[in-house]
Structure formats: C-alpha cells, structure tokens
Amino acid sequence: MPAALERGKSEFMEYCKGAWSFASTVLWSEQQFKEKELEMTRVWIQTYFENAVDPKKAFIAFCERVILTSRYINAEPGRYVPSPSVWFNKDYPHGFPGTKLWYYQIKQKRLTVPGYLQHISTLAEYYAKYVINPTKQNFITGRKKLLEQNGNSLLLFFYKSILHFNYIKN
C-alpha cells in the first residue's frame, strides 16, 4: 500500500477515535456503555467520516456540533442526550444530524460577525491537531489559544478529551 494511502487510512482511524473521545467526554462524561452500544456508535461515526470530502474539516465541524449540543443541553434543566447509538443515528433528526443546521447558522453568523464563538472553533481545531499529532506542543498551543480567547469554559473539555483519547479505550 502506498505511504500516502496508508497515512490517509491512519488519519481516518484517528479522526474516528478522536471524535468518539470528544463526544463521549462532552456528552456522556464518565458513563460506561456496553460493547454493542459502542460498536453501533463507531459505525455511525465512521459513516460520517466516510461521507466527508475533507476529513479534517469534517472533524472540526463534528467537534463544534458536539459543543453546540452540550450548550443546548445545559441551557435548560430536563434536556438530555439519548444513548450514543441513537444520537449518532443518521435517521434520528433530534440527534447529531439535527446539529447540522445549528452549525450552518453559526458559520453564517461568522460571515457577518468575525470571531463569533471563535473559542468553539479554536477548541475543535487544536483538538484536531492533537489527534493527528499528539504532542506536548500541540497541547500547550491549544491551551494557550483558548486562554487568549477567554475560552476557559472549554478548557475542561480540551483536557478531558485528550485524556480520554490517550488513556481510555472505549
């Protein structure tokens, strides 16, 4: 297999792994799931990336959409996220597929208001860099950028996602 193709396959798998680490950390923190639930979830996440034209951009959008969901859930008591295999199901409009419109609206707002919710993009971009190249420097740079943008509320997600990505294998 050519090196570029092998590298592409490796990046694809790292994005899939990183996406689950991020979503599970942000939306289902400290919850344990049965293997069958995790398998179904991985299939939905892989399908998302298989359909992506640009895996890196898709990964960044994925992370932003997860953060937007977290903000929505935490805005009012009683809101919750169903199990991952339901939430990621492409046919469940109140789950991940439904966040596409939220993300589009944020992107449109950024055209007229530069820097709108920039800290969310920063978290997603630096986590994406870390997933592909998990170095101390990428961690420190991401942390620094979030602090510069007063993204303190997102730092915990950044830290926990990196810990999950590196050490928790579910």
ChimeraX attribute file (.defattr): number of C-alpha atoms within 10 A of each C-alpha:
attribute: neighborCount
match mode: 1-to-1
recipient: residues
	/A:1	6
	/A:2	7
	/A:3	8
	/A:4	9
	/A:5	10
	/A:6	11
	/A:7	12
	/A:8	13
	/A:9	12
	/A:10	13
	/A:11	17
	/A:12	19
	/A:13	15
	/A:14	17
	/A:15	23
	/A:16	24
	/A:17	19
	/A:18	24
	/A:19	26
	/A:20	23
	/A:21	23
	/A:22	27
	/A:23	21
	/A:24	20
	/A:25	22
	/A:26	21
	/A:27	19
	/A:28	17
	/A:29	15
	/A:30	9
	/A:31	8
	/A:32	11
	/A:33	13
	/A:34	8
	/A:35	10
	/A:36	10
	/A:37	14
	/A:38	17
	/A:39	14
	/A:40	16
	/A:41	20
	/A:42	19
	/A:43	14
	/A:44	20
	/A:45	22
	/A:46	19
	/A:47	15
	/A:48	19
	/A:49	20
	/A:50	14
	/A:51	10
	/A:52	13
	/A:53	9
	/A:54	10
	/A:55	18
	/A:56	18
	/A:57	13
	/A:58	17
	/A:59	23
	/A:60	23
	/A:61	19
	/A:62	23
	/A:63	24
	/A:64	24
	/A:65	25
	/A:66	23
	/A:67	22
	/A:68	17
	/A:69	22
	/A:70	18
	/A:71	11
	/A:72	12
	/A:73	15
	/A:74	12
	/A:75	10
	/A:76	9
	/A:77	7
	/A:78	7
	/A:79	11
	/A:80	14
	/A:81	15
	/A:82	13
	/A:83	15
	/A:84	23
	/A:85	20
	/A:86	18
	/A:87	19
	/A:88	24
	/A:89	20
	/A:90	17
	/A:91	12
	/A:92	13
	/A:93	13
	/A:94	15
	/A:95	20
	/A:96	20
	/A:97	16
	/A:98	17
	/A:99	19
	/A:100	15
	/A:101	11
	/A:102	14
	/A:103	17
	/A:104	13
	/A:105	11
	/A:106	18
	/A:107	15
	/A:108	12
	/A:109	14
	/A:110	14
	/A:111	10
	/A:112	9
	/A:113	11
	/A:114	10
	/A:115	12
	/A:116	15
	/A:117	16
	/A:118	16
	/A:119	22
	/A:120	21
	/A:121	18
	/A:122	20
	/A:123	24
	/A:124	25
	/A:125	20
	/A:126	20
	/A:127	28
	/A:128	23
	/A:129	17
	/A:130	20
	/A:131	23
	/A:132	17
	/A:133	14
	/A:134	15
	/A:135	11
	/A:136	10
	/A:137	11
	/A:138	18
	/A:139	18
	/A:140	12
	/A:141	13
	/A:142	23
	/A:143	21
	/A:144	14
	/A:145	15
	/A:146	23
	/A:147	15
	/A:148	11
	/A:149	14
	/A:150	13
	/A:151	19
	/A:152	14
	/A:153	12
	/A:154	18
	/A:155	18
	/A:156	13
	/A:157	19
	/A:158	22
	/A:159	15
	/A:160	17
	/A:161	25
	/A:162	21
	/A:163	14
	/A:164	19
	/A:165	22
	/A:166	13
	/A:167	9
	/A:168	10
	/A:169	8
	/A:170	15
